[in-house]
Amino acid sequence: VRYGVDVEAFERIGLPFLERGPRGRRLVVIDEIGRMELKSDVFAGRVQELLARGVRLVGAITAPIYGHRVAFCDRVSATRGVAVHKLTKSTRDGVTAERRESLVTRFVKPKPSGKRKRK
């Protein structure tokens, strides 16, 4: 079964968040930066803008398949501050748990203020 992407609908429904939502946010989750999504030049531009602004992105990026590389994904992977974790059936649970703990520590758990409460 062959499938495709409705670029117009993708840009109309999905991309407005990337335009207005991340301002001031520290983290944006993007399900995938892959071949289908990259049929939208607007999407690629938004991802580049987020990276240029230093917004933290968490998501999946397409891997080379059978030696076929995706130049945009190679550039994202090579961007300073980007960490790429190769997921396989045997590594996915460990990588997922490690990333989850890292995100919770960074964005959810309160940081000690350094001040002690007086009793």
N, C-alpha and C positions, 0 to 999 in steps of 0.2 A: 504494500500500500504506500503510495507516494503522498506526501503532504507538503503544505507550503505555509506561508505566512501572509496575512492580510496587512501589509505595511501601513496602509492608511488607517485602519482600525487600531493597530498597535500604537501608532503615533498619537492618535486622537484619544485613546483610552489610557494607555500606560505612561506616556511621556510627560503629561502635565505635572505629575508628581515630581519628576526629576527637574522640572523647570522651576517650580515654586517651593516644593517641600523642603529640600535639604538646607536651605539658607539657615545658618546658625546651628544646624544639627551636626553632631560629631560622628554619626554612623548611619550609613544607608545600606540596606540589604538589596542586592540585585540577584534575582534568581539565576540568571545566566547571561553571560556575554558569549554568545555563540554565533554560529553561521547564520541561523535564522534571524536573530535579533540584529545582526550587522547588515541585513538587507536594508535597514533604516540608517541612512547617513545621519539623521537627526539624533538617533539613539547613540551612535558612536561619538558624535560631538558632545552630547551631554555627559557621557562617561569621561571623556577627556577633560571637560570643564570641572567635573567633580574632583578628579585626580589633581588637576592643577590648583584647585582651592584647598587641597589637603584634606578633603572629606574622606573618612575611613569607609571603605567599601568592603562588604562581606558578600561573597557569592561564588558562583561557579563560573569558570572560564573554560572554553573549549580547548581540548588537548589536540595536538596533531594526530591525525588518523592516517595510517598507512603512508606516513611521510608527507602528507599534505598539511602545510602550515597555514595558519591564518595570521597574516602580517599584523593586523590590529591587535590581536590577542598576544602576539609576541611582544609588541610595544608595551602593552599594559603590564605584562609579566615582568618586563625589564624596568619598569618605572620604579624609581627610588621609593622605598617604603612598602613595596608590594611583596607579600610573602605568598608563594605558591606551594601548595601541598598536593602532591600526587595522590589521588584517591584510587584505591583498588578495592576489590572485595575484602582482601585481608587487612587493609590499613584504614578503611573508612571509619570504623567505630572508634578507634584510638584517636585519629585526627579530629573527628567530630567532637569527642569528649574534651580533647585538649583545647580546641578553638572555643567551645562553649564556656569552659572554665575561664579562659583568657578574657572573653567578652564580659562575663559576669563580674569578674574581678575588676575590670577596667570601667565598666559602665553602670553596674548595679550595686555592688557592695559598697557601703559607706566607708570612706577613708577616715582613719583616726585624725582628730583635729589637733592632737598634740597637747590639748588642755585637759586637765583632770578636773572632775567635778569635786566640789568641796562638800564634805559631809557635815 
